[in-house]
Amino acid sequence: MYIQGKKFKILVKPNSRESKIEGFDKEKGAYKISIKAKPEGSKANIEIIKFLSRLLKKRVRIVSGFKSKEKIMEIIG
């Protein structure tokens, strides 16, 4: 996964078989990510943060889109 800059957009597909990156949506300029967790409470958001932090080996946070499938993420460390 190549990210230019500190902020990037993702499109989330919750309740999937496994957590993985599906690809890149050029039209929306966002990474498509499947997540195992269900979109109940904050389960999917927490899983997204854990998954991307492990993948990038850096801390990340959600900037916007907490209740949306389209989210803006930021690398913070």
PDB file with SEQRES, HELIX, SHEET and CRYST1 records, atoms N, CA, C and O in Angstrom:
SEQRES   1 A   77  MET TYR ILE GLN GLY LYS LYS PHE LYS ILE LEU VAL LYS          
SEQRES   2 A   77  PRO ASN SER ARG GLU SER LYS ILE GLU GLY PHE ASP LYS          
SEQRES   3 A   77  GLU LYS GLY ALA TYR LYS ILE SER ILE LYS ALA LYS PRO          
SEQRES   4 A   77  GLU GLY SER LYS ALA ASN ILE GLU ILE ILE LYS PHE LEU          
SEQRES   5 A   77  SER ARG LEU LEU LYS LYS ARG VAL ARG ILE VAL SER GLY          
SEQRES   6 A   77  PHE LYS SER LYS GLU LYS ILE MET GLU ILE ILE GLY              
HELIX    1 AA1 LYS A   43  LEU A   56  1                                  14    
SHEET    1 AA1 5 LYS A  20  ASP A  25  0                                        
SHEET    2 AA1 5 ALA A  30  SER A  34 -1                                        
SHEET    3 AA1 5 LYS A   7  LYS A  13  1                                        
SHEET    4 AA1 5 GLU A  70  ILE A  75 -1                                        
SHEET    5 AA1 5 VAL A  60  SER A  64 -1                                        
CRYST1    1.000    1.000    1.000  90.00  90.00  90.00 P 1           1          
ATOM      1  N   MET A   1       0.854  -1.185   0.000  1.00  0.00           N  
ATOM      2  CA  MET A   1       0.000   0.000   0.000  1.00  0.00           C  
ATOM      3  C   MET A   1       0.887   1.231   0.000  1.00  0.00           C  
ATOM      4  O   MET A   1       1.685   1.420   0.918  1.00  0.00           O  
ATOM      5  N   TYR A   2       0.759   2.063  -1.008  1.00  0.00           N  
ATOM      6  CA  TYR A   2       1.552   3.281  -1.109  1.00  0.00           C  
ATOM      7  C   TYR A   2       0.657   4.479  -0.819  1.00  0.00           C  
ATOM      8  O   TYR A   2      -0.378   4.664  -1.460  1.00  0.00           O  
ATOM      9  N   ILE A   3       1.065   5.288   0.151  1.00  0.00           N  
ATOM     10  CA  ILE A   3       0.290   6.472   0.505  1.00  0.00           C  
ATOM     11  C   ILE A   3       1.185   7.685   0.404  1.00  0.00           C  
ATOM     12  O   ILE A   3       2.285   7.721   0.956  1.00  0.00           O  
ATOM     13  N   GLN A   4       0.695   8.665  -0.305  1.00  0.00           N  
ATOM     14  CA  GLN A   4       1.437   9.910  -0.475  1.00  0.00           C  
ATOM     15  C   GLN A   4       0.790  10.949   0.430  1.00  0.00           C  
ATOM     16  O   GLN A   4      -0.406  11.213   0.313  1.00  0.00           O  
ATOM     17  N   GLY A   5       1.571  11.543   1.335  1.00  0.00           N  
ATOM     18  CA  GLY A   5       1.029  12.519   2.269  1.00  0.00           C  
ATOM     19  C   GLY A   5       0.530  11.844   3.531  1.00  0.00           C  
ATOM     20  O   GLY A   5       0.716  10.641   3.712  1.00  0.00           O  
ATOM     21  N   LYS A   6      -0.102  12.613   4.403  1.00  0.00           N  
ATOM     22  CA  LYS A   6      -0.553  12.096   5.692  1.00  0.00           C  
ATOM     23  C   LYS A   6      -2.011  11.659   5.683  1.00  0.00           C  
ATOM     24  O   LYS A   6      -2.405  10.830   6.504  1.00  0.00           O  
ATOM     25  N   LYS A   7      -2.824  12.198   4.771  1.00  0.00           N  
ATOM     26  CA  LYS A   7      -4.251  11.860   4.744  1.00  0.00           C  
ATOM     27  C   LYS A   7      -4.588  11.074   3.484  1.00  0.00           C  
ATOM     28  O   LYS A   7      -4.025  11.314   2.416  1.00  0.00           O  
ATOM     29  N   PHE A   8      -5.517  10.132   3.627  1.00  0.00           N  
ATOM     30  CA  PHE A   8      -5.962   9.335   2.490  1.00  0.00           C  
ATOM     31  C   PHE A   8      -7.395   8.885   2.725  1.00  0.00           C  
ATOM     32  O   PHE A   8      -7.867   8.850   3.861  1.00  0.00           O  
ATOM     33  N   LYS A   9      -8.082   8.541   1.641  1.00  0.00           N  
ATOM     34  CA  LYS A   9      -9.486   8.145   1.704  1.00  0.00           C  
ATOM     35  C   LYS A   9      -9.608   6.636   1.551  1.00  0.00           C  
ATOM     36  O   LYS A   9      -8.867   6.008   0.795  1.00  0.00           O  
ATOM     37  N   ILE A  10     -10.568   6.065   2.291  1.00  0.00           N  
ATOM     38  CA  ILE A  10     -10.850   4.640   2.153  1.00  0.00           C  
ATOM     39  C   ILE A  10     -12.360   4.421   1.975  1.00  0.00           C  
ATOM     40  O   ILE A  10     -13.180   5.218   2.429  1.00  0.00           O  
ATOM     41  N   LEU A  11     -12.693   3.329   1.307  1.00  0.00           N  
ATOM     42  CA  LEU A  11     -14.070   2.861   1.176  1.00  0.00           C  
ATOM     43  C   LEU A  11     -14.129   1.527   1.911  1.00  0.00           C  
ATOM     44  O   LEU A  11     -13.411   0.591   1.559  1.00  0.00           O  
ATOM     45  N   VAL A  12     -14.971   1.437   2.919  1.00  0.00           N  
ATOM     46  CA  VAL A  12     -15.002   0.269   3.786  1.00  0.00           C  
ATOM     47  C   VAL A  12     -16.156  -0.668   3.433  1.00  0.00           C  
ATOM     48  O   VAL A  12     -17.285  -0.231   3.210  1.00  0.00           O  
ATOM     49  N   LYS A  13     -15.847  -1.962   3.388  1.00  0.00           N  
ATOM     50  CA  LYS A  13     -16.866  -3.001   3.207  1.00  0.00           C  
ATOM     51  C   LYS A  13     -16.837  -3.857   4.480  1.00  0.00           C  
ATOM     52  O   LYS A  13     -16.033  -4.784   4.581  1.00  0.00           O  
ATOM     53  N   PRO A  14     -17.708  -3.552   5.454  1.00  0.00           N  
ATOM     54  CA  PRO A  14     -17.704  -4.311   6.712  1.00  0.00           C  
ATOM     55  C   PRO A  14     -18.325  -5.695   6.554  1.00  0.00           C  
ATOM     56  O   PRO A  14     -18.930  -6.015   5.531  1.00  0.00           O  
ATOM     57  N   ASN A  15     -18.158  -6.507   7.600  1.00  0.00           N  
ATOM     58  CA  ASN A  15     -18.762  -7.846   7.667  1.00  0.00           C  
ATOM     59  C   ASN A  15     -18.277  -8.761   6.542  1.00  0.00           C  
ATOM     60  O   ASN A  15     -19.057  -9.531   5.982  1.00  0.00           O  
ATOM     61  N   SER A  16     -16.992  -8.674   6.217  1.00  0.00           N  
ATOM     62  CA  SER A  16     -16.393  -9.501   5.165  1.00  0.00           C  
ATOM     63  C   SER A  16     -15.760 -10.755   5.760  1.00  0.00           C  
ATOM     64  O   SER A  16     -15.641 -10.874   6.980  1.00  0.00           O  
ATOM     65  N   ARG A  17     -15.358 -11.679   4.908  1.00  0.00           N  
ATOM     66  CA  ARG A  17     -14.714 -12.916   5.375  1.00  0.00           C  
ATOM     67  C   ARG A  17     -13.372 -12.650   6.040  1.00  0.00           C  
ATOM     68  O   ARG A  17     -13.028 -13.274   7.044  1.00  0.00           O  
ATOM     69  N   GLU A  18     -12.616 -11.713   5.466  1.00  0.00           N  
ATOM     70  CA  GLU A  18     -11.301 -11.380   6.025  1.00  0.00           C  
ATOM     71  C   GLU A  18     -11.014  -9.902   5.828  1.00  0.00           C  
ATOM     72  O   GLU A  18     -11.594  -9.247   4.962  1.00  0.00           O  
ATOM     73  N   SER A  19     -10.108  -9.391   6.649  1.00  0.00           N  
ATOM     74  CA  SER A  19      -9.697  -7.989   6.529  1.00  0.00           C  
ATOM     75  C   SER A  19      -8.572  -7.913   5.511  1.00  0.00           C  
ATOM     76  O   SER A  19      -7.520  -8.527   5.689  1.00  0.00           O  
ATOM     77  N   LYS A  20      -8.798  -7.154   4.442  1.00  0.00           N  
ATOM     78  CA  LYS A  20      -7.767  -7.020   3.403  1.00  0.00           C  
ATOM     79  C   LYS A  20      -8.049  -5.800   2.532  1.00  0.00           C  
ATOM     80  O   LYS A  20      -9.147  -5.243   2.548  1.00  0.00           O  
ATOM     81  N   ILE A  21      -7.037  -5.402   1.776  1.00  0.00           N  
ATOM     82  CA  ILE A  21      -7.190  -4.308   0.818  1.00  0.00           C  
ATOM     83  C   ILE A  21      -7.629  -4.920  -0.503  1.00  0.00           C  
ATOM     84  O   ILE A  21      -6.976  -5.820  -1.032  1.00  0.00           O  
ATOM     85  N   GLU A  22      -8.731  -4.426  -1.022  1.00  0.00           N  
ATOM     86  CA  GLU A  22      -9.296  -4.950  -2.270  1.00  0.00           C  
ATOM     87  C   GLU A  22      -8.707  -4.281  -3.500  1.00  0.00           C  
ATOM     88  O   GLU A  22      -8.684  -4.873  -4.579  1.00  0.00           O  
ATOM     89  N   GLY A  23      -8.235  -3.059  -3.347  1.00  0.00           N  
ATOM     90  CA  GLY A  23      -7.707  -2.333  -4.495  1.00  0.00           C  
ATOM     91  C   GLY A  23      -7.870  -0.840  -4.321  1.00  0.00           C  
ATOM     92  O   GLY A  23      -8.022  -0.342  -3.205  1.00  0.00           O  
ATOM     93  N   PHE A  24      -7.836  -0.133  -5.435  1.00  0.00           N  
ATOM     94  CA  PHE A  24      -7.937   1.323  -5.409  1.00  0.00           C  
ATOM     95  C   PHE A  24      -9.024   1.772  -6.377  1.00  0.00           C  
ATOM     96  O   PHE A  24      -9.029   1.360  -7.537  1.00  0.00           O  
ATOM     97  N   ASP A  25      -9.936   2.605  -5.915  1.00  0.00           N  
ATOM     98  CA  ASP A  25     -11.011   3.144  -6.741  1.00  0.00           C  
ATOM     99  C   ASP A  25     -10.535   4.486  -7.299  1.00  0.00           C  
ATOM    100  O   ASP A  25     -10.538   5.492  -6.590  1.00  0.00           O  
ATOM    101  N   LYS A  26     -10.126   4.497  -8.569  1.00  0.00           N  
ATOM    102  CA  LYS A  26      -9.588   5.715  -9.189  1.00  0.00           C  
ATOM    103  C   LYS A  26     -10.634   6.823  -9.271  1.00  0.00           C  
ATOM    104  O   LYS A  26     -10.316   8.003  -9.126  1.00  0.00           O  
ATOM    105  N   GLU A  27     -11.882   6.429  -9.504  1.00  0.00           N  
ATOM    106  CA  GLU A  27     -12.961   7.396  -9.636  1.00  0.00           C  
ATOM    107  C   GLU A  27     -13.154   8.215  -8.347  1.00  0.00           C  
ATOM    108  O   GLU A  27     -13.354   9.429  -8.395  1.00  0.00           O  
ATOM    109  N   LYS A  28     -13.091   7.532  -7.204  1.00  0.00           N  
ATOM    110  CA  LYS A  28     -13.281   8.209  -5.913  1.00  0.00           C  
ATOM    111  C   LYS A  28     -11.959   8.559  -5.251  1.00  0.00           C  
ATOM    112  O   LYS A  28     -11.934   9.283  -4.256  1.00  0.00           O  
ATOM    113  N   GLY A  29     -10.861   8.053  -5.796  1.00  0.00           N  
ATOM    114  CA  GLY A  29      -9.546   8.331  -5.212  1.00  0.00           C  
ATOM    115  C   GLY A  29      -9.395   7.723  -3.834  1.00  0.00           C  
ATOM    116  O   GLY A  29      -8.841   8.348  -2.930  1.00  0.00           O  
ATOM    117  N   ALA A  30      -9.894   6.485  -3.667  1.00  0.00           N  
ATOM    118  CA  ALA A  30      -9.900   5.851  -2.351  1.00  0.00           C  
ATOM    119  C   ALA A  30      -9.492   4.383  -2.435  1.00  0.00           C  
ATOM    120  O   ALA A  30      -9.730   3.705  -3.434  1.00  0.00           O  
ATOM    121  N   TYR A  31      -8.864   3.912  -1.343  1.00  0.00           N  
ATOM    122  CA  TYR A  31      -8.530   2.496  -1.217  1.00  0.00           C  
ATOM    123  C   TYR A  31      -9.780   1.746  -0.777  1.00  0.00           C  
ATOM    124  O   TYR A  31     -10.497   2.203   0.114  1.00  0.00           O  
ATOM    125  N   LYS A  32     -10.048   0.596  -1.397  1.00  0.00           N  
ATOM    126  CA  LYS A  32     -11.181  -0.247  -1.014  1.00  0.00           C  
ATOM    127  C   LYS A  32     -10.672  -1.279  -0.015  1.00  0.00           C  
ATOM    128  O   LYS A  32      -9.749  -2.038  -0.310  1.00  0.00           O  
ATOM    129  N   ILE A  33     -11.279  -1.301   1.170  1.00  0.00           N  
ATOM    130  CA  ILE A  33     -10.830  -2.179   2.237  1.00  0.00           C  
ATOM    131  C   ILE A  33     -11.990  -3.003   2.776  1.00  0.00           C  
ATOM    132  O   ILE A  33     -13.040  -2.462   3.121  1.00  0.00           O  
ATOM    133  N   SER A  34     -11.791  -4.315   2.845  1.00  0.00           N  
ATOM    134  CA  SER A  34     -12.766  -5.220   3.454  1.00  0.00           C  
ATOM    135  C   SER A  34     -12.355  -5.436   4.903  1.00  0.00           C  
ATOM    136  O   SER A  34     -11.172  -5.604   5.203  1.00  0.00           O  
ATOM    137  N   ILE A  35     -13.331  -5.433   5.794  1.00  0.00           N  
ATOM    138  CA  ILE A  35     -13.076  -5.601   7.224  1.00  0.00           C  
ATOM    139  C   ILE A  35     -13.996  -6.686   7.761  1.00  0.00           C  
ATOM    140  O   ILE A  35     -15.175  -6.736   7.413  1.00  0.00           O  
ATOM    141  N   LYS A  36     -13.453  -7.562   8.615  1.00  0.00           N  
ATOM    142  CA  LYS A  36     -14.232  -8.645   9.209  1.00  0.00           C  
ATOM    143  C   LYS A  36     -15.339  -8.138  10.127  1.00  0.00           C  
ATOM    144  O   LYS A  36     -16.434  -8.700  10.148  1.00  0.00           O  
ATOM    145  N   ALA A  37     -15.065  -7.094  10.875  1.00  0.00           N  
ATOM    146  CA  ALA A  37     -15.984  -6.610  11.913  1.00  0.00           C  
ATOM    147  C   ALA A  37     -17.302  -6.106  11.333  1.00  0.00           C  
ATOM    148  O   ALA A  37     -17.365  -5.628  10.200  1.00  0.00           O  
ATOM    149  N   LYS A  38     -18.351  -6.227  12.142  1.00  0.00           N  
ATOM    150  CA  LYS A  38     -19.676  -5.740  11.756  1.00  0.00           C  
ATOM    151  C   LYS A  38     -19.763  -4.236  12.030  1.00  0.00           C  
ATOM    152  O   LYS A  38     -19.072  -3.720  12.908  1.00  0.00           O  
ATOM    153  N   PRO A  39     -20.606  -3.544  11.284  1.00  0.00           N  
ATOM    154  CA  PRO A  39     -20.734  -2.099  11.485  1.00  0.00           C  
ATOM    155  C   PRO A  39     -21.652  -1.745  12.659  1.00  0.00           C  
ATOM    156  O   PRO A  39     -22.529  -0.891  12.526  1.00  0.00           O  
ATOM    157  N   GLU A  40     -21.454  -2.393  13.796  1.00  0.00           N  
ATOM    158  CA  GLU A  40     -22.255  -2.146  14.996  1.00  0.00           C  
ATOM    159  C   GLU A  40     -21.396  -1.417  16.018  1.00  0.00           C  
ATOM    160  O   GLU A  40     -20.248  -1.790  16.259  1.00  0.00           O  
ATOM    161  N   GLY A  41     -21.953  -0.392  16.605  1.00  0.00           N  
ATOM    162  CA  GLY A  41     -21.182   0.388  17.567  1.00  0.00           C  
ATOM    163  C   GLY A  41     -19.987   0.972  16.844  1.00  0.00           C  
ATOM    164  O   GLY A  41     -20.146   1.630  15.816  1.00  0.00           O  
ATOM    165  N   SER A  42     -18.814   0.745  17.357  1.00  0.00           N  
ATOM    166  CA  SER A  42     -17.588   1.223  16.702  1.00  0.00           C  
ATOM    167  C   SER A  42     -16.689   0.065  16.307  1.00  0.00           C  
ATOM    168  O   SER A  42     -15.501   0.265  16.053  1.00  0.00           O  
ATOM    169  N   LYS A  43     -17.239  -1.147  16.251  1.00  0.00           N  
ATOM    170  CA  LYS A  43     -16.433  -2.339  15.975  1.00  0.00           C  
ATOM    171  C   LYS A  43     -15.665  -2.242  14.663  1.00  0.00           C  
ATOM    172  O   LYS A  43     -14.470  -2.535  14.626  1.00  0.00           O  
ATOM    173  N   ALA A  44     -16.330  -1.837  13.593  1.00  0.00           N  
ATOM    174  CA  ALA A  44     -15.659  -1.744  12.288  1.00  0.00           C  
ATOM    175  C   ALA A  44     -14.600  -0.647  12.301  1.00  0.00           C  
ATOM    176  O   ALA A  44     -13.512  -0.834  11.756  1.00  0.00           O  
ATOM    177  N   ASN A  45     -14.904   0.490  12.913  1.00  0.00           N  
ATOM    178  CA  ASN A  45     -13.929   1.586  12.982  1.00  0.00           C  
ATOM    179  C   ASN A  45     -12.681   1.178  13.752  1.00  0.00           C  
ATOM    180  O   ASN A  45     -11.565   1.489  13.337  1.00  0.00           O  
ATOM    181  N   ILE A  46     -12.862   0.490  14.863  1.00  0.00           N  
ATOM    182  CA  ILE A  46     -11.720   0.025  15.664  1.00  0.00           C  
ATOM    183  C   ILE A  46     -10.883  -0.970  14.848  1.00  0.00           C  
ATOM    184  O   ILE A  46      -9.654  -0.908  14.860  1.00  0.00           O  
ATOM    185  N   GLU A  47     -11.552  -1.879  14.147  1.00  0.00           N  
ATOM    186  CA  GLU A  47     -10.853  -2.871  13.320  1.00  0.00           C  
ATOM    187  C   GLU A  47     -10.082  -2.203  12.185  1.00  0.00           C  
ATOM    188  O   GLU A  47      -8.970  -2.621  11.863  1.00  0.00           O  
ATOM    189  N   ILE A  48     -10.661  -1.171  11.581  1.00  0.00           N  
ATOM    190  CA  ILE A  48      -9.978  -0.432  10.507  1.00  0.00           C  
ATOM    191  C   ILE A  48      -8.693   0.192  11.030  1.00  0.00           C  
ATOM    192  O   ILE A  48      -7.645   0.096  10.391  1.00  0.00           O  
ATOM    193  N   ILE A  49      -8.775   0.829  12.187  1.00  0.00           N  
ATOM    194  CA  ILE A  49      -7.597   1.480  12.777  1.00  0.00           C  
ATOM    195  C   ILE A  49      -6.517   0.444  13.088  1.00  0.00           C  
ATOM    196  O   ILE A  49      -5.345   0.665  12.781  1.00  0.00           O  
ATOM    197  N   LYS A  50      -6.897  -0.683  13.695  1.00  0.00           N  
ATOM    198  CA  LYS A  50      -5.927  -1.747  14.013  1.00  0.00           C  
ATOM    199  C   LYS A  50      -5.302  -2.321  12.741  1.00  0.00           C  
ATOM    200  O   LYS A  50      -4.085  -2.496  12.668  1.00  0.00           O  
ATOM    201  N   PHE A  51      -6.133  -2.612  11.744  1.00  0.00           N  
ATOM    202  CA  PHE A  51      -5.663  -3.200  10.488  1.00  0.00           C  
ATOM    203  C   PHE A  51      -4.668  -2.275   9.779  1.00  0.00           C  
ATOM    204  O   PHE A  51      -3.588  -2.713   9.382  1.00  0.00           O  
ATOM    205  N   LEU A  52      -5.027  -1.007   9.622  1.00  0.00           N  
ATOM    206  CA  LEU A  52      -4.147  -0.071   8.918  1.00  0.00           C  
ATOM    207  C   LEU A  52      -2.881   0.240   9.718  1.00  0.00           C  
ATOM    208  O   LEU A  52      -1.815   0.436   9.134  1.00  0.00           O  
ATOM    209  N   SER A  53      -2.987   0.288  11.036  1.00  0.00           N  
ATOM    210  CA  SER A  53      -1.802   0.526  11.874  1.00  0.00           C  
ATOM    211  C   SER A  53      -0.796  -0.606  11.724  1.00  0.00           C  
ATOM    212  O   SER A  53       0.407  -0.368  11.624  1.00  0.00           O  
ATOM    213  N   ARG A  54      -1.302  -1.856  11.708  1.00  0.00           N  
ATOM    214  CA  ARG A  54      -0.401  -3.014  11.512  1.00  0.00           C  
ATOM    215  C   ARG A  54       0.216  -2.986  10.125  1.00  0.00           C  
ATOM    216  O   ARG A  54       1.410  -3.240   9.966  1.00  0.00           O  
ATOM    217  N   LEU A  55      -0.592  -2.678   9.126  1.00  0.00           N  
ATOM    218  CA  LEU A  55      -0.139  -2.686   7.741  1.00  0.00           C  
ATOM    219  C   LEU A  55       0.905  -1.603   7.475  1.00  0.00           C  
ATOM    220  O   LEU A  55       1.924  -1.860   6.833  1.00  0.00           O  
ATOM    221  N   LEU A  56       0.651  -0.410   7.964  1.00  0.00           N  
ATOM    222  CA  LEU A  56       1.541   0.727   7.708  1.00  0.00           C  
ATOM    223  C   LEU A  56       2.672   0.845   8.728  1.00  0.00           C  
ATOM    224  O   LEU A  56       3.628   1.592   8.522  1.00  0.00           O  
ATOM    225  N   LYS A  57       2.553   0.096   9.835  1.00  0.00           N  
ATOM    226  CA  LYS A  57       3.515   0.174  10.937  1.00  0.00           C  
ATOM    227  C   LYS A  57       3.607   1.599  11.483  1.00  0.00           C  
ATOM    228  O   LYS A  57       4.672   2.058  11.895  1.00  0.00           O  
ATOM    229  N   LYS A  58       2.470   2.280  11.473  1.00  0.00           N  
ATOM    230  CA  LYS A  58       2.353   3.637  12.010  1.00  0.00           C  
ATOM    231  C   LYS A  58       0.962   3.783  12.601  1.00  0.00           C  
ATOM    232  O   LYS A  58       0.046   3.043  12.242  1.00  0.00           O  
ATOM    233  N   ARG A  59       0.808   4.739  13.508  1.00  0.00           N  
ATOM    234  CA  ARG A  59      -0.508   4.994  14.095  1.00  0.00           C  
ATOM    235  C   ARG A  59      -1.366   5.768  13.106  1.00  0.00           C  
ATOM    236  O   ARG A  59      -0.883   6.666  12.417  1.00  0.00           O  
ATOM    237  N   VAL A  60      -2.640   5.412  13.041  1.00  0.00           N  
ATOM    238  CA  VAL A  60      -3.579   6.116  12.171  1.00  0.00           C  
ATOM    239  C   VAL A  60      -4.839   6.460  12.964  1.00  0.00           C  
ATOM    240  O   VAL A  60      -5.114   5.873  14.011  1.00  0.00           O  
ATOM    241  N   ARG A  61      -5.592   7.419  12.443  1.00  0.00           N  
ATOM    242  CA  ARG A  61      -6.865   7.776  13.066  1.00  0.00           C  
ATOM    243  C   ARG A  61      -7.868   8.139  11.986  1.00  0.00           C  
ATOM    244  O   ARG A  61      -7.495   8.474  10.861  1.00  0.00           O  
ATOM    245  N   ILE A  62      -9.134   8.070  12.338  1.00  0.00           N  
ATOM    246  CA  ILE A  62     -10.200   8.469  11.422  1.00  0.00           C  
ATOM    247  C   ILE A  62     -10.440   9.959  11.613  1.00  0.00           C  
ATOM    248  O   ILE A  62     -10.696  10.415  12.727  1.00  0.00           O  
ATOM    249  N   VAL A  63     -10.356  10.711  10.527  1.00  0.00           N  
ATOM    250  CA  VAL A  63     -10.576  12.156  10.577  1.00  0.00           C  
ATOM    251  C   VAL A  63     -12.055  12.462  10.368  1.00  0.00           C  
ATOM    252  O   VAL A  63     -12.633  13.271  11.094  1.00  0.00           O  
ATOM    253  N   SER A  64     -12.663  11.818   9.380  1.00  0.00           N  
ATOM    254  CA  SER A  64     -14.093  12.008   9.134  1.00  0.00           C  
ATOM    255  C   SER A  64     -14.703  10.749   8.542  1.00  0.00           C  
ATOM    256  O   SER A  64     -13.997   9.909   7.984  1.00  0.00           O  
ATOM    257  N   GLY A  65     -16.028  10.624   8.669  1.00  0.00           N  
ATOM    258  CA  GLY A  65     -16.731   9.469   8.132  1.00  0.00           C  
ATOM    259  C   GLY A  65     -16.951   8.367   9.151  1.00  0.00           C  
ATOM    260  O   GLY A  65     -16.979   7.191   8.790  1.00  0.00           O  
ATOM    261  N   PHE A  66     -17.110   8.730  10.428  1.00  0.00           N  
ATOM    262  CA  PHE A  66     -17.267   7.723  11.479  1.00  0.00           C  
ATOM    263  C   PHE A  66     -18.478   6.818  11.254  1.00  0.00           C  
ATOM    264  O   PHE A  66     -18.432   5.641  11.613  1.00  0.00           O  
ATOM    265  N   LYS A  67     -19.545   7.332  10.678  1.00  0.00           N  
ATOM    266  CA  LYS A  67     -20.758   6.535  10.454  1.00  0.00           C  
ATOM    267  C   LYS A  67     -20.993   6.280   8.973  1.00  0.00           C  
ATOM    268  O   LYS A  67     -22.103   5.935   8.567  1.00  0.00           O  
ATOM    269  N   SER A  68     -19.953   6.449   8.167  1.00  0.00           N  
ATOM    270  CA  SER A  68     -20.054   6.298   6.719  1.00  0.00           C  
ATOM    271  C   SER A  68     -19.099   5.211   6.244  1.00  0.00           C  
ATOM    272  O   SER A  68     -18.145   4.868   6.942  1.00  0.00           O  
ATOM    273  N   LYS A  69     -19.356   4.669   5.057  1.00  0.00           N  
ATOM    274  CA  LYS A  69     -18.434   3.700   4.464  1.00  0.00           C  
ATOM    275  C   LYS A  69     -17.232   4.406   3.838  1.00  0.00           C  
ATOM    276  O   LYS A  69     -16.192   3.789   3.611  1.00  0.00           O  
ATOM    277  N   GLU A  70     -17.380   5.689   3.564  1.00  0.00           N  
ATOM    278  CA  GLU A  70     -16.303   6.505   3.018  1.00  0.00           C  
ATOM    279  C   GLU A  70     -15.662   7.268   4.167  1.00  0.00           C  
ATOM    280  O   GLU A  70     -16.333   8.042   4.851  1.00  0.00           O  
ATOM    281  N   LYS A  71     -14.372   7.057   4.381  1.00  0.00           N  
ATOM    282  CA  LYS A  71     -13.683   7.665   5.513  1.00  0.00           C  
ATOM    283  C   LYS A  71     -12.396   8.348   5.073  1.00  0.00           C  
ATOM    284  O   LYS A  71     -11.758   7.941   4.102  1.00  0.00           O  
ATOM    285  N   ILE A  72     -12.032   9.388   5.802  1.00  0.00           N  
ATOM    286  CA  ILE A  72     -10.737  10.041   5.608  1.00  0.00           C  
ATOM    287  C   ILE A  72      -9.865   9.611   6.791  1.00  0.00           C  
ATOM    288  O   ILE A  72     -10.235   9.790   7.952  1.00  0.00           O  
ATOM    289  N   MET A  73      -8.716   9.049   6.472  1.00  0.00           N  
ATOM    290  CA  MET A  73      -7.777   8.569   7.497  1.00  0.00           C  
ATOM    291  C   MET A  73      -6.557   9.484   7.516  1.00  0.00           C  
ATOM    292  O   MET A  73      -6.236  10.137   6.524  1.00  0.00           O  
ATOM    293  N   GLU A  74      -5.879   9.517   8.675  1.00  0.00           N  
ATOM    294  CA  GLU A  74      -4.679  10.329   8.803  1.00  0.00           C  
ATOM    295  C   GLU A  74      -3.608   9.515   9.521  1.00  0.00           C  
ATOM    296  O   GLU A  74      -3.888   8.842  10.513  1.00  0.00           O  
ATOM    297  N   ILE A  75      -2.393   9.582   9.019  1.00  0.00           N  
ATOM    298  CA  ILE A  75      -1.235   8.946   9.680  1.00  0.00           C  
ATOM    299  C   ILE A  75      -0.750   9.921  10.744  1.00  0.00           C  
ATOM    300  O   ILE A  75      -0.477  11.082  10.441  1.00  0.00           O  
ATOM    301  N   ILE A  76      -0.638   9.456  11.999  1.00  0.00           N  
ATOM    302  CA  ILE A  76      -0.227  10.352  13.079  1.00  0.00           C  
ATOM    303  C   ILE A  76       1.095   9.956  13.719  1.00  0.00           C  
ATOM    304  O   ILE A  76       1.550  10.631  14.643  1.00  0.00           O  
ATOM    305  N   GLY A  77       1.714   8.898  13.263  1.00  0.00           N  
ATOM    306  CA  GLY A  77       2.990   8.557  13.870  1.00  0.00           C  
ATOM    307  C   GLY A  77       3.645   7.357  13.288  1.00  0.00           C  
ATOM    308  O   GLY A  77       4.730   6.973  13.723  1.00  0.00           O  
TER     309      GLY A  77                                                      
END                                                                             
